[in-house]
């Protein structure tokens, strides 16, 4: 009997460390600081539209609120190479489809090209945008792949959206790509005035934002989280969060 108990204990420990046990598992929940999806308010609390929705979902599935704020590149590296991680809010694109498992969408946003308000030309066609000298696009964001697939050869890749904003507002580029829901906050939080930019008539695409999970997590666990999110979307709290952040 003593041998049997030791053997069972060894199997249990082995399963835990291999990431096989998932019923009630605690995952490492990651996101980035990117207003209005996730940011620190004046009281030093981390909040935002994606953060609030995810916190409701964590409560719905009985998972602790252990959200960790990381640079996006590091978070992506973690979820691709380490088990039992999840990252939000990630755009679900063709090149990312097989890298992760998905729960969502939790939000949607439309990606446009933006210009300075003072600019004489109002851009309405992609053919016009192809003729400008430069367009600022954040590296590894879905709009980079989208524009490259359309044959744009005038892209300037930036390290983050704020860098793109600074290039636009200081006249270094005439256009930049960004989500319609985030552009206002990006401009203001970068030290510029909202009246100094405007959205062009060039809508690139709409993107759905998801929670991305490590590939090692069982499908039944992904389904459990998806059912919880579907249920959450039927609750008034979910719609109230969207309305508070001016999402449709």
C-alpha positions in Angstrom: 0.0 0.0 0.0 2.9 2.4 0.8 4.3 1.8 -2.7 0.9 2.4 -4.3 0.4 5.8 -2.5 3.9 6.9 -3.4 3.3 6.0 -7.0 0.0 7.9 -7.1 1.7 10.9 -5.5 4.4 10.8 -8.2 1.8 10.6 -11.0 -0.1 13.5 -9.6 2.9 15.8 -9.2 4.1 14.8 -12.8 0.7 15.8 -14.2 0.7 19.1 -12.4 4.1 20.1 -13.7 3.4 18.9 -17.2 0.4 21.1 -17.5 -2.0 18.2 -18.1 -4.3 19.0 -15.2 -6.6 21.9 -16.1 -9.9 21.5 -14.2 -9.9 24.6 -12.1 -6.4 25.5 -13.3 -5.0 29.0 -12.6 -3.6 30.5 -15.8 -1.2 33.4 -16.1 -3.4 36.2 -17.5 -1.5 38.9 -19.4 -2.3 42.2 -21.1 -0.6 45.4 -22.1 -1.0 49.0 -21.2 -2.9 50.5 -24.1 -5.7 53.0 -23.6 -8.7 52.5 -23.6 -8.3 48.7 -23.5 -6.1 48.7 -20.4 -4.5 51.6 -18.5 -3.8 53.1 -15.0 -6.3 55.6 -13.9 -5.7 58.7 -11.7 -5.9 56.5 -8.6 -3.3 54.1 -9.9 -5.8 51.3 -10.6 -5.4 49.3 -13.7 -8.7 49.5 -15.7 -10.0 49.8 -19.2 -12.7 48.4 -21.4 -11.0 45.0 -22.1 -9.8 44.8 -18.5 -13.3 45.3 -17.1 -14.8 42.7 -19.4 -12.0 40.2 -18.7 -12.4 40.7 -15.0 -16.1 39.9 -15.3 -15.2 36.8 -17.3 -12.6 35.7 -14.7 -15.4 35.9 -12.0 -17.8 34.0 -14.2 -15.4 31.0 -14.6 -14.2 31.2 -11.0 -10.6 32.2 -11.9 -8.6 34.6 -9.7 -8.0 38.2 -10.9 -4.3 37.8 -11.5 -3.9 40.1 -14.5 -0.3 40.9 -15.2 0.7 44.0 -17.3 3.5 43.3 -19.7 5.0 44.7 -22.9 3.1 43.2 -25.8 6.1 41.5 -27.4 7.0 39.8 -24.1 3.4 38.7 -23.5 3.3 37.2 -27.1 6.5 35.4 -26.5 5.2 33.9 -23.3 2.0 32.6 -24.8 3.8 31.1 -27.7 6.4 29.3 -25.7 5.0 28.7 -22.3 2.0 26.6 -21.2 -1.1 27.8 -19.3 -1.0 31.5 -20.4 -3.7 33.7 -21.8 -3.4 37.1 -23.4 -6.0 39.8 -24.1 -7.1 41.6 -26.2 -5.6 40.1 -29.4 -6.9 40.6 -32.9 -7.7 37.3 -34.4 -6.1 37.2 -37.8 -5.2 34.6 -40.4 -1.5 34.6 -39.6 -2.3 34.1 -35.9 -5.1 31.6 -36.2 -3.1 28.4 -35.6 -0.7 29.8 -33.0 -3.3 30.1 -30.2 -6.7 29.0 -29.0 -9.4 31.6 -29.0 -12.2 32.8 -26.7 -14.3 35.7 -27.9 -14.8 38.1 -29.4 -14.9 40.4 -26.4 -14.8 43.6 -28.4 -14.7 44.9 -32.0 -13.0 47.9 -33.5 -12.6 49.4 -37.0 -9.2 50.3 -38.4 -8.9 53.6 -40.4 -6.2 55.8 -41.8 -6.0 59.1 -39.9 -4.6 62.5 -41.0 -3.9 65.9 -39.4 -7.0 68.2 -39.4 -5.0 71.0 -41.0 -4.1 69.0 -44.1 -5.7 70.4 -47.2 -6.2 67.0 -48.9 -8.9 64.8 -47.5 -8.0 61.2 -48.2 -10.9 59.0 -49.3 -9.3 56.3 -51.6 -6.6 53.7 -51.0 -5.1 54.9 -54.3 -4.5 58.3 -52.7 -2.9 56.8 -49.7 -0.5 54.7 -51.9 0.8 58.0 -53.3 1.9 59.7 -50.1 5.5 59.5 -49.0 5.0 57.6 -45.7 2.2 56.0 -43.6 3.0 55.2 -39.9 2.0 51.7 -38.9 2.8 49.9 -35.6 5.0 46.9 -36.2 3.3 43.5 -36.0 -0.2 45.0 -35.7 -2.8 43.5 -38.1 -2.9 46.7 -40.2 0.8 46.2 -41.2 0.0 42.8 -42.8 -3.3 44.2 -44.3 -1.6 47.1 -46.0 1.4 45.1 -47.2 -1.0 42.6 -48.8 -2.7 45.5 -50.6 0.7 46.4 -52.1 1.6 49.4 -49.9 5.3 50.0 -50.1 5.4 53.4 -48.2 4.9 52.0 -44.7 7.0 53.3 -41.8 7.0 50.7 -39.0 6.9 52.1 -35.5 7.5 50.4 -32.1 4.1 51.4 -30.6 1.0 53.5 -31.5 2.1 56.5 -29.6 5.2 56.7 -31.8 2.9 56.7 -34.8 0.8 59.5 -33.3 3.9 61.7 -32.7 5.1 61.1 -36.3 1.6 62.1 -37.6 1.1 65.2 -35.4 4.6 66.6 -35.9 4.2 66.3 -39.7 6.8 63.6 -40.3 4.1 61.4 -42.0 0.8 62.5 -43.5 -1.2 59.4 -42.5 -1.2 56.7 -39.8 -3.3 53.6 -39.2 -5.1 53.0 -35.9 -8.3 51.7 -34.4 -11.2 54.2 -34.5 -12.0 53.5 -30.8 -8.5 54.2 -29.6 -7.3 57.1 -31.7 -8.8 59.9 -29.6 -7.1 58.7 -26.4 -3.9 58.0 -28.2 -3.6 61.6 -29.4 -4.6 63.1 -26.1 -2.3 60.8 -24.1 0.5 61.6 -26.4 0.3 65.3 -25.5 -1.7 66.6 -28.5 -5.2 67.9 -28.9 -8.0 65.9 -30.3 -9.1 68.7 -32.6 -5.8 68.5 -34.5 -6.5 65.1 -36.2 -9.4 63.6 -38.2 -10.4 60.3 -39.6 -10.0 59.8 -43.3 -12.6 58.2 -45.5 -10.4 55.1 -45.8 -11.6 52.3 -43.6 -9.2 49.4 -43.8 -11.0 46.6 -41.9 -12.9 45.7 -38.8 -11.2 43.5 -36.2 -12.5 41.3 -33.5 -10.5 41.2 -30.3 -10.2 37.9 -28.3 -8.6 36.2 -25.4 -5.8 34.1 -26.8 -4.8 30.9 -24.9 -1.7 28.7 -25.0 -2.0 25.7 -27.3 -1.6 23.2 -24.5 -4.9 24.0 -22.8 -7.6 21.3 -23.5 -10.4 22.1 -26.0 -13.1 21.4 -23.3 -11.5 24.1 -21.1 -11.6 26.6 -24.0 -15.3 25.7 -24.6 -16.0 26.3 -20.9 -14.6 29.8 -21.1 -16.4 30.5 -24.3 -19.7 29.5 -22.8 -19.0 31.7 -19.9 -18.3 34.7 -22.2 -21.5 34.0 -24.2 -23.4 34.1 -21.0 -21.7 37.3 -19.9 -22.7 39.0 -23.1 -26.3 38.5 -22.2 -25.9 40.4 -19.0 -26.5 44.2 -18.6 -23.0 44.7 -17.1 -21.3 43.8 -20.4 -23.3 46.3 -22.4 -22.8 49.0 -19.7 -19.1 48.6 -20.0 -19.2 49.0 -23.8 -21.3 52.1 -23.5 -19.1 53.6 -20.8 -16.1 53.4 -23.2 -18.1 54.5 -26.3 -17.9 51.1 -28.0 -20.9 50.1 -30.2 
